[in-house]
Amino acid sequence: MALIVDKTRYHVISTAERENESAEAAVDFETAVSATGYGLFNVLLLMAAIPAGWTTVFDTSTTAFIMPSAECELDLSLFRKGLLAASTYAGMICIAVVWGFIADHIGRKYLLLFGLISDTLCNVFGSAAQSYYVYLSFKFTSGIIVGGPFAILMTYIAEFHGERHRSRVLMWTGSLFALGNVAVPALSRAVLPRTWSFSLFNNSLIFDAWRIFLLICALPPFLGFVAMWSFPESPKFLMTKGRSEEALKVFRRMYSMNTGKPEDDYPVKILRIENVAKLQTPLEPANRSSRDGLRRSFYRMKFLFPTPYIFPLFTINVIIFASMTGMHVMKSWLPQLIVILNNFDPKESDDSPIVPTICEKLNVQAIEAFGAQAALALGNRTETCITMIVSTTVYTNATIIAASAVTGSFLVGAIVNKVGKKSILLVSLVSGGSCYLGLSFSPSTTIFLVLCSAIIALTGISTNAITSMIIEVVPTSLRATAVSVTLMTGRFGALTGNLLFPILLNVSCDAPFYYIGGFLTLCFVLAIFLSKYSGKLP
């Protein structure tokens, strides 16, 4: 009997020892992903993410380049153009919070794939739209679809990299995505000046150059969909859902592709299940049901508004509102402004010793009168519409401006650690505001375009700088919520800016430039006081 007891005791002890050994062998996510190394898998993932990342850039930029060409077919007034430019941002704002909630429940990959293929269809159907309101609805829907997957894409990429490589990879990812700002005007330069056309359904649907351009712009989301299809679900997401075996298969695949060794050689055998509960704020309800998920997203926001955070967060949101207003208004309206300047009648100033100012050239009524005469001479007048003359220099100048702005952002990124985010923010705000205020006094079109290039670069730099400063204002547990709120504020700035610009331009040429320039200058003053709240707060 004692022997049996002893054997029983021995069996119990050995089982406990094995459980302890298994617990010690189990590793967390950071250890597991670091063991996969860095190699072919990571490079292929980055390459596949490029067309997916360009999707947002294309969706928010293509409208700016087709507006001069589609003016007659879609019956575009100045305000309608502004509404069209703002529609994508309106869609992004409407469902921004919901996307994050959905991604945390069904996964990153499949939601990303759904967004990419849905956006492809929106672009294809939008290119065939025969009326302004139909095209407007497709652009709004496209904004709803693409607003979430872009943020999901950055999270998806980050969750395949260890702490050692994550920051560098995300920096390169952002840089490659920024090249999409150059790809759009370059593509418009290659397509829009052409006389290409084809018809469908017995000439009931005619695709001319600007519609073909929109069709081609459906390629980035489609290529992103095809490229991302072969990649697995995020291992981080799988671990948080308790699907450790699936996550282990992903890590083994990564290890094999990066090292060239068999998957069985992967050193990690057991994964430690992520403890999701510790990510909750102390007062957050512990209920993890999907029914309450969206409610929790809004619940977290109230923790952003106690006394220590309210002023710095208010300042950050005002600054990003102004920065994204300045950047996206200029990006959306630059091609149209160049067309108006190119259509200015030089005969109006021949008898005057004073060189006409930019605002005299941007006189809407004068341009319309001249456009009518030019259109009659060239045979471009229809019964109700005048087709403005769009020179190839419009797209060439836009491409050069976009390339110079992206180059400037890269150069600033190289010196940010030496100079500091605060200094870069202050310089970019005051310089961007000064450039906007100086647009009205530009002595020539060339200087006007140089200032526009500087504005796009400087407001982009200030947007990146203020977004990165959020980590100095709020604690880690609230950081993701703070970033979501801030980006929503910035998109709202882009929306209101595009709606106000044509209204103010009709009132006075100076009005939109003074409004945005003065706003950026005010933000410069606010940013000076932001330093008092930088660092760790109680």
C-alpha positions, -999 to +999 in steps of 0.1 A: +000+000+000+028+024+009+045+014-024+014+024-043+012+056-024+049+063-031+043+055-068+013+078-068+033+105-052+061+100-076+037+102-106+022+134-093+056+150-087+068+141-122+036+156-138+041+188-119+077+190-130+067+185-166+041+213-163+066+236-148+091+228-176+064+235-202+055+268-185+092+278-186+095+268-222+065+289-233+076+322-247+058+355-253+051+372-286+083+394-287+105+364-281+087+343-307+088+369-334+124+378-328+134+342-332+121+342-368+148+367-378+145+392-406+147+382-442+127+372-473+093+370-456+096+406-442+108+420-475+080+404-494+055+416-469+068+452-473+066+449-511+031+435-510+020+464-487+030+491-511+000+490-534-023+485-505-008+516-488-011+536-519-048+530-520-056+558-495-033+582-514-050+575-547-085+577-532-079+611-517-059+626-546-073+614-579-103+637-578-081+667-578-067+657-612-099+648-630-119+679-620-106+702-648-112+674-674-146+662-660-160+697-654-185+696-682-196+659-680-202+661-643-214+697-643-189+708-617-192+742-601-166+754-576-186+743-546-194+709-562-157+704-567-151+712-530-178+688-520-163+661-542-129+666-527-143+665-492-165+634-497-137+608-492-127+624-459-164+624-448-166+587-454-134+581-434-148+600-404-182+583-404-169+548-395-134+553-382-141+540-347-160+510-359-132+497-381-109+493-351-136+474-332-142+450-362-105+444-367-101+433-330-128+407-334-125+392-369-088+397-376-065+420-396-060+400-428-096+394-439-108+428-431-079+443-450-087+421-480-124+430-478-115+467-478-091+464-508-114+445-531-144+467-521-124+498-529-114+483-562-151+479-571-159+515-560-132+529-583-143+508-613-180+516-609-171+553-601-152+556-634-185+547-652-206+572-633-227+594-656-239+620-630-222+640-603-242+626-575-235+590-585-198+597-586-201+616-553-217+586-536-190+562-548-163+586-535-180+587-501-184+549-500-147+546-509-138+568-479-159+546-456-141+515-470-105+527-471-105+547-438-100+516-417-078+492-437-050+518-439-047+519-401-052+481-400-024+477-426+002+495-404-008+474-374-007+442-395+029+450-407+040+459-372+028+426-358+051+406-380+082+423-367+101+422-334+110+452-313+145+454-329+132+459-364+097+473-359+104+511-358+127+510-388+103+489-408+074+513-400+095+542-410+104+527-444+068+517-448+056+553-443+083+565-467+072+540-495+036+549-489+045+586-493+058+579-528+022+574-538+018+612-537+042+613-566+027+583-584-007+600-588+004+632-606+029+612-627+001+588-638-022+617-646+006+632-667+009+600-686-029+595-692-050+626-689-035+646-718-042+617-742-071+614-766-078+578-757-114+566-756-134+534-760-171+527-757-194+500-742-230+490-748-234+505-783-217+538-774-241+543-744-210+545-721-179+563-734-147+561-716-124+590-724-091+598-708-102+609-674-124+578-670-096+556-681-074+573-656-099+564-628-099+528-641-061+526-638-063+541-603-083+510-593-051+489-598-034+497-565-062+482-543-066+453-566-029+445-567-028+450-529-056+425-526-038+399-548-005+404-530-018+403-495-039+372-501-010+348-497+001+362-464-012+347-431-032+363-403-013+384-378+004+361-352-002+387-325-039+387-332-040+348-331-022+348-298-046+373-282-075+350-293-059+319-278-051+303-312-015+295-303-011+266-326-021+287-356+003+314-345+031+289-341+026+277-377+029+314-389+062+318-369+076+286-383+068+297-419+084+331-412+115+313-398+118+290-427+115+318-453+139+341-435+167+315-427+162+289-454+161+262-427+132+236-422+102+248-402+109+221-376+142+238-367+123+268-353+135+269-316+102+280-301+078+250-293+052+265-270+036+300-270+024+318-240-012+330-243-014+368-243-032+382-212-056+406-228-071+416-195-041+437-185-047+460-215-079+473-199-079+506-180-086+502-142-122+514-144-130+497-177-157+470-176-143+435-178-170+422-202-152+412-234-183+403-254-185+417-289-219+433-281-201+457-257-170+462-278-180+493-296-193+508-263-159+502-247-142+521-276-162+552-266-158+544-229-120+547-232-123+582-246-135+597-214-101+589-198-085+614-222-102+643-206-091+646-170-071+678-161-036+666-169-044+658-205-071+683-216-049+712-226-022+694-244-047+672-262-067+702-272-036+719-285-026+688-305-060+684-320-061+721-330-027+718-346-034+687-366-067+702-377-049+732-391-020+711-406-042+686-424-065+714-436-035+732-451-020+701-466-051+685-481-067+717-494-035+725-513-032+689-526-069+689-537-070+723-553-034+727-568-042+712-602-073+734-605-054+765-595-027+758-621-053+754-648-069+787-639-034+804-639-026+788-673-060+801-687-054+837-676-057+862-705-024+880-708-041+907-730-058+920-699-025+933-686-008+944-718-018+980-714-010+982-677+026+989-665+018+969-633+023+931-634-009+914-625-010+897-591-019+861-585-053+871-572-060+891-604-052+859-623-074+838-600-104+861-606-131+836-612-154+859-632-126+870-655-115+835-661-150+824-670-153+853-695-120+845-711-128+808-711-159+815-731-140+834-758-113+808-760-137+779-761-156+796-790-124+800-809-114+764-804-148+749-808-149+735-773-182+752-763-212+730-756-248+741-750-243+746-713-206+742-705-172+755-714-143+730-714-112+747-699-079+742-717-058+718-696-021+719-706+003+691-699+023+715-678-004+712-651+004+676-645+042+681-649+042+709-623+021+688-599+045+659-603+075+681-595+058+697-565+048+663-551+083+649-556+100+679-539+075+677-510+082+640-504+120+647-507+117+674-481+099+651-457+126+624-461+153+650-453+135+661-422+131+625-411+169+621-412+175+650-388+146+648-365+165+630-337+192+657-338+170+687-340+140+675-320+103+671-328+093+703-311+117+725-331+107+709-363+070+714-354+075+751-347+095+758-378+071+740-401+040+757-386+054+793-389+069+786-423+038+770-436+016+798-424+040+824-439+039+806-473+001+806-473+000+843-464+025+850-492+005+833-519-016+864-526+016+885-531+034+861-555+049+882-583+048+853-607+032+819-613+066+802-608+070+817-573+034+807-566+041+771-574+073+771-553+053+783-523+027+756-530+054+730-530+067+744-497+032+744-482+026+707-490+059+697-476+058+719-444+022+710-435+030+673-440+060+676-417+040+694-390+013+667-392+038+639-387+056+658-359+024+665-339+012+630-343+045+616-329+043+640-300+011+622-287+034+597-269+047+625-247+012+636-236-009+604-228+000+571-212+004+539-232-030+525-222-047+554-239-023+561-267-042+542-294-074+559-286-057+593-286-042+587-320-076+576-334-093+608-321-065+630-334-066+615-369-103+619-370-099+655-361-073+659-389-097+644-414-124+667-402-101+695-409-095+682-445-132+679-450-141+714-438-112+730-456-122+716-489-158+728-484-148+763-473-121+769-499-144+774-530-168+795-509-140+818-497-124+819-532-157+832-546-158+859-519-122+870-524-090+854-537-072+864-505-097+849-481-088+812-482-051+819-481-054+843-452-078+819-433-054+789-435-022+810-431-036+827-401-048+794-386-013+779-389+003+809-374-021+807-344-011+770-340+026+781-339+018+802-309-001+774-292+027+749-299+051+771-280+032+764-248+030+727-255+065+721-241+052+728-206+032+696-208+057+674-226+070+643-209+054+620-184+022+633-168+005+621-136 
